[in-house]
Amino acid sequence: MDLRPALLAEAAATAPDATSKNAAAVHAAKAVVADGIDKTYPDGTHALQPVHLEVTEGEFVTLLGPSGCGKSTLLKMVAGLLEMDGGTLRLWGAPPAELKASGRRLAFVFQSPTLMPWADVRANVRLPLELAGVAAAEADRRVDEALALVGLSKFASALPNMLSGGMQMRASIARSLVVHPQLLLMDEPFGALDEFTRHKLDSELLELWRSQGLTVIFVTHSISEAVFLSQRVVMMAARPGRITDDVVIDEPYPRTREFLVTARFAAYAKRLQDSLHRASGGHGLADDEAGDEISGATAVAAAQGAGA
């Protein structure tokens, strides 16, 4: 598979030229305001009807919904990787084309790591900086910093095929962090990983979000992942894609594995399960399927507790 288009798209989105309490975020700036943006593809597919979404600076917001509901379409339009057919988009109050002038940056993490298989981890992480013409010494410093943040400093010389799936995603996240973004857009980055690895990376992501002061918009199909990570979960429905619900997860950070086995976690999960069922026209996750997912998250918490 030719990875160059995806790599160039990610580099364009991430190029440098390009807490815990929800109430505290109310007075912060609006990082993203999407007003009436919509998308119809050339084949006539109405991927997204006019939607309105606001994300406050420093928030962690998750887009959740069934396949085909426009989650990735919406995320890519925010990133500038996909043109809107209508509506307006503002990033920190300005059109996306003016983001460079504001001194702010965004980064996009794709569903798959999209690493260059012939290049080591350091070269992969360095790519956006090379494309942007960042001086070698500064690029070296930023790469070292990003690798340390994701725990890959000892694997800087490794090729992608020498890494586990989780480590490959860490490399992809490092490549986004290397540009020092304020807005991090993540399109189901952990969807292909096993439950144990996913939960570990979810915890690491929350630490990065808090330590780096990021604004995060995260796409997932997983109810338990959405509850664990988010301050808000935005539910979307399909055909056409639209926003149907906006659920606040009013729980403190840091969120540990113990949160997964609380009654409050189960209540949030049930709330989202019901919302997803409505968004899917009554054909969303069945009760037993949603219960299996929640039980899986509980099993992860119990197993990690036993090994702690």
N, C-alpha and C positions, 0 to 999 in steps of 0.2 A: 504494500500500500504506500502510495506517495504521501508522505507526511508534510511536504513543504507548504501546501496551502494552509493547513491548520496551524503550522508553526508560524507562518507569516501573519496569519490573522491574530494569533495570540500575541506575537511581538508587537503588532500594531496596537492592540488593546492595552498592552502593558508597558509600552515604551515610555521612558521618563518624560519625553516631549509630549506626548499625548495628554456607674457600671452596673452595675448590676441592677439598679432600680430603674424601672421604666419611667417613673415620674420625673426623674432627673433629666431625662432626654427631652422633655416637653419644651424646654427653653433653648435647646440647641438648634442650630441651623438645619434646614431641610437639605439633605444631601441629594435626594432624588425626588422629583415631582414629575410624574407621567400623567398627563391630562388628556384623556380621550384618544390615546394612541391605539391604532388598530393595524391589522395586517391581513391581506388576502394574497395568496400565492398565485403565480401565473396559471396554474391548473384549475383555478377557481376555488380552492380550499380556503374557507374563511377561518384562518387560524386564530384570529383574535379580534373580537369586537371591541369598540371603544372602551377602554378601561382607565380607571384613575387609581394611581398608587403613589403614596408618599412614604418616604423613608427618612427618618431623622438621622442626622450625623451621630455616629457611634452606635446605632441600633444593629441588632442581629435579627434579620427578617427572613423567614423561610417561605418559599412558594411550594405549596402542596396541592396535589390533585391527580386525577387519573391520566393515563397516557392520552396525548392528543389535546390537552386542555390549554396549550399555549405557554406553559411555564418557560421552556427554553426559548421560545420565540420572544417573549417579553424580556427575558434576561439579555438576549443578543441585541435587541433594539436598544436597551439601556447602555450596552457596551459599545454601540455604534457598529456592530458587525452585521446588522441587518437594517435595511431602510424601513421607516414607518410609512404607511399609506396615508395617515392622517393623525391629527392631534399634535400636541407639543410635549417636548421633553426638556426638563431643566435639571442641570447638575449644579448644586450650590447656587441656584438662582440664575444660571447662565446657560445658553445653548451648549450642547456637547462640543461643538467646534471651538468654543472658547475655553475649554477645560485647561488646555496648555497654558494659556495666558494667566489663568488663575493660580498656577503653581501647584494645582492638585492633579492627582493621577488615579487611574483605575487599572485594575488587573482582572483577567478572566482565566478561570481554571476550568478546562474542558472535562467531559465525562471520562475520557481516557487520558493517560499521561502525555501522549503525543511527543515523546522524547525521540531525539535523533538516535537511532540504534548504533550508528558508527562512532558516536561521540561519547566521551565519559560524562559523568555527572556534572563536573565543573563546567565543561564546555556547554552542556545543555542549559544550565542555570545562567550562564554568561550571555547566551544568545541575544536577549532583548537589549542588553547594554551595548553589544557590538553593533547591532543594527541601528542603534541610536547614536553611535559614535562617541560613547563615553570613554574618557581617557583610561589607559590600561591600569594605572595604579588605583584609580578610583573604582574601576570595575572589579579588580582583584579584592579590594576591601569589601565591596558590597556582596560579592559572591561568598566570601568567607563568612560574612555576617549572616547571610540567608541560610547557608548550609548549617551553621551552628544553631539557628533558630529551629530548624526542623530535625536536628539530630543526625545529620548526614556528613559531618566533617570528616569522619574516618573513611567515608566511601566516595570521596571526591574524584578518585581516579577510576572508579568502577564503571563498566559499561552497563547500560540498562538491563541487558539479559542476565546480568549477575545479581540483580536486585529482585526482591519479592515485590508482589503487587502493591503492598502498602508502602514500601520504600520508593517505588517508582512514583506514587502519588505525592510522597513527601518532596521528591525532586521537582515535580511539577508545581507544587505550592511554593517551593523555594524560588523557582523561576518567576513566579508572580511577585513574591516579596522583594526580590532584588531591585525592583524599581521604586520601592518605598511608596506603595499605593495608599490612598486614603479610603478608596472604595474597592472592595474585593467581591467579585461576582463568581459564583461557583455552581456549575451545572452538573449536579449529581456526581460529584467527584469520587464518592466512596461506594457507589451503587454496585460495583462488580466485586467488592471485597467480602470476605466472610464476616460474620457478625462480630467476632472478637476483635478482628483488626479494625473494622469500621468503628466500633465503640472507642477503641484506643485513639484513633485518629480524630474522632469527634471531640474527645477530651483535649487533645493537643491543639485542635483548631480553636476551641474556646479560650485556651490559654494565650494563643497568638492574638486572637481578637481583643482580649483584655489588655495584654501587654503592649500591643502596637497601636491601640486606639483606633482600630479599623471600623468601618461601616461595612457590613456583610449582607449580601442577598444570596441566599442559598436555595438550590432546587433539590427536592427529594421526593421519592414515592413513599418513604417510610414514615409512618405516624410516630413511632417511638423516637426516631432520630429527630424529627421536627420538635417534639416536646422537649427532648433533652437539650437541644441546642438553643432554642429560639426565645426571643422576647415577644415576638409576634409571629403567628402563622397565618399566612394569607391563602385561603382556599380558592381553588379555581375549578371551573367546570368546562366541559368540552362541547364542541359542535354548536355554536362557535365558542372559542376560548373566552372566558370571562371570569371576573372575581365575584365570588358568592358569599364569602365570609372573611372575617378578620378577627382572629382569636388571640388575645393577650395571654402569654404564659407568665404570670406574675409570681415568679419564684426567684430567690436570690442566687447569686453566683458566689463562689464556684459551685458548680453542680457535680456531684460525685456519683459513684455507682449506687450509693445508698438511695439516692433520689428515685432510681428506677423501680424500687420495690415499695414505694410509698403509695398511700391511698390517693394523694393529690396527683401523682403521676398518672395513675390509672384513670382518675376522673378527667384529666386533660385529654388523655388518649381516647376515652369514650366520647368526649365532646367532639373531638376531631373525626372520630369514626362516624358519628352521626352526621356531621357536616359533609364528610366525603360521600356518604350514602346519598344524601340529598343532592350534592353536586353531580353525582353520577346518574341521576334520574332514578334512584332506587336500585341501581345495579352496581354499587361500589363493593367494597370488601364485605364479605359475609361476616357475621358475628364470630364464627369459628376461625376464619382467616385472620381477622384483626386480633382475636385473642391469641392466636399462634404467634403473631408478631410481637405482641406485648410480652408473652411468656418467654419468647426468645431473648428479649432485652433483659428480662428478669433473670434468666439463666446466665447470661453474660455477667450480670452484677454479682450473682452468687458465686460463680466460678472464679471471678477476679478477686472476690473477697477471700475465697479459700486460699488463693495463691499469694495473697498480700503478706 
